[in-house]
């Protein structure tokens, strides 16, 4: 059962992106409306401009970071506004300032998304302050009004937080649950007849990156917000409980038990796989509906009896096992049985999650729940990071230099040819030019198509609608849609932004509307050409130059993740290394998203720079599979029941780590080839498994389906299979590294 249209709309309108768009629309529009009522529209526009800059810096996160970011932004906006206004007397000086500020503000991205957004806000106000032609005293007043507008938006945004302190947490957590449901639904594609494995893995990687970003944001909110760490209310306790259980659920979903191609080969004709897929589809739908309920602050109720359905599936599996299991296919049924057990756990966990949306006041705050879910990282904004990136090897430095030069070129072009509303050229450069060529290319395309389509829509609106109130309502609607889609669908944002600007200028300068639209299209085209050419020609950073470094980070993080977990099963450590494992897992997921993102960006680059695409893609898939199997092994480590642990696993662990080291050496550019690993690491383990399998086959031939041997085999093979898969993947990654580097 897929989401209905009603639930799809509810998912969007209860989400944080629509809330953010609504907040921006109200916060930016109110000053202009209020002062227009008093006949001071020019004052209101300056206040709204300041509010716009403040809204850019107000990205989601802990409230104290949002507040501090907006305060710093207010200071920067005021200073830049004054500097740009007074530098207009000397075009050469103004050009030099544009170059310097363009470089410095672009370098802010070394400190992460929040500080980067402050830099973008600084660039926006720098560009919009170019056309100031007022007297000196008025320049100061304009700057003060812009600062006042920025302060207004900051207070407005923080007041909304005070009124609804848990809203962002609810919305982000709801998105987290919805996207996990979508991720599990994609995993269910493996159980359909003739699955497209490549397409499924690519989709899973994209979804996992999105989930990881939301998990990082949720962790930052929980561990940096007083309501969750020090104060305790029924809402906060239930939200944290939902989060911790959802993280555990996601780890269960991530676990990979089997080669899906072999599953299809052995069980496709039985029909059991499609029933597994149906159960996964049902769980996914329940998770998506639950996520929507969390986002909207309502209680979720089960629409499908997952527990009853999984019980029926267990009966069908037992019937299949009774009728078709033979001594020769024990391994196949063993693998399918483990998947079924995991589905039982996931079904039960999903069923229980519904209860926490009811805000049970009896739930107690348990600090131990938080030990393994803290993925937040401290933010260091020391000057050292800025200056450490001042070199041509830094992608951020190259990007900042491109932005500075592009802005200077745009300024010179607009000055030489006296183009009307020339700040649109620089504004286009600011919003289009991104560190990666592929992102710049996509933004360029979206900007041009969106502007052209938006002009047509704007003209059609003016042609068919004459009522002033209706036109104003349409303008506000376009504004709301544009801001709501700004961070998620840039093309939609630009398509609706242009009619909003056309209607805005129609109210201000109805006699010059045609000239304004021509300027808008011309300036956008000029800015797009400048941004595209410089991204292609000036210090370009192609992904094939970076991806080896991302691959190295992935292998290194995999080795760091594997070591502590494997040591627990080899009896080298007594207690599970939960904290060490948590950090290693976070680093590996980050590394996987980096290498996957780099590969996806490479797909949009010119073909002459798409070197070794097949090998890179295979490496990314191996990395994803390795992450899943490591997650499975670490999940086993945290289980309360006893699983197989033995020093006999030590040779496998050592061989796997040697493979990782060999891959790292190759990615470092070393030419020596590692020795091919023989199967000796598995000699002792294979003897144990052979004895158990032989005994189990004898029991099955005698009709004894349930025995102590079965339980012991399950406990042993669950662990050894993961060690085997991780070892094989470490060899695959080593071979793939050799192909890529040589």
Buried (B, 14 or more C-beta within 10 A) or exposed (E): EEBEEEBEEBBBBBBBBBBBBBBBBBBBBBBBBEBBEEEBBBBBBBBBBBBBBBBBBBBBBBBEBBBEBBBBBBEBBBBBBBBBBBBBEEEEEBBEBBBEBBBBBBBBBBBBEBBBBBBBBBBBBBBBBBEBEEEEEEBBBBBBBBBBBBBBBBEBBBEBBEEEBBBBBBBBBBBBBBBBBBBBBBBBBBBBEEBEBEEBBBBBBBBBBBBBBBBBBBBBBBBBBEBBBEEBBEBBBBBBBBBBBBBBBBBBBBBBBBEBEEBBEBBBEBEBBEBBBBBBBBBBBBBBBBBBBBBBBEEBEBEBEBBEBBEEBBEBBEEBBEEEBEEEBBBBBBBBBBBBBBBBBBBEBBBEBBBBBEBEEEBEBEEEBBEBBBBBEEEEBEEEBBEEBEEEEBBBBBBBBBBBBBBBBBBEBBBEEEBBBBBBBBBBBBBBBBBBBBBBBBBBBBBBEBBBBBBEBBBEBBEEEEEEEEBBEBBBBBBBBBBBBBBEBBBBBBBBBBBBBBBBBBBEEEEEBEEBBEBBBBBBBBBBBBBBEBBEEEBBBBBBBBBBEBBBBBBBBBBBBBBBBBBBBBEBBEEBBBEBBBBBBBBBBBBBBBBBBBBBBBEBBEEEEBBBEEBBBBBBBBBBBBBBBBBBBBBBBEEEEEBBBBEBBBBBBEBBBBBBBBBBBBBEEEEEEBEEBEEEBBEBBBEBBEEBBEBBBEBBEEEEEEBEBBEBBBBBBBBBBBBBBBBBBBBBBBBBBBBBBE
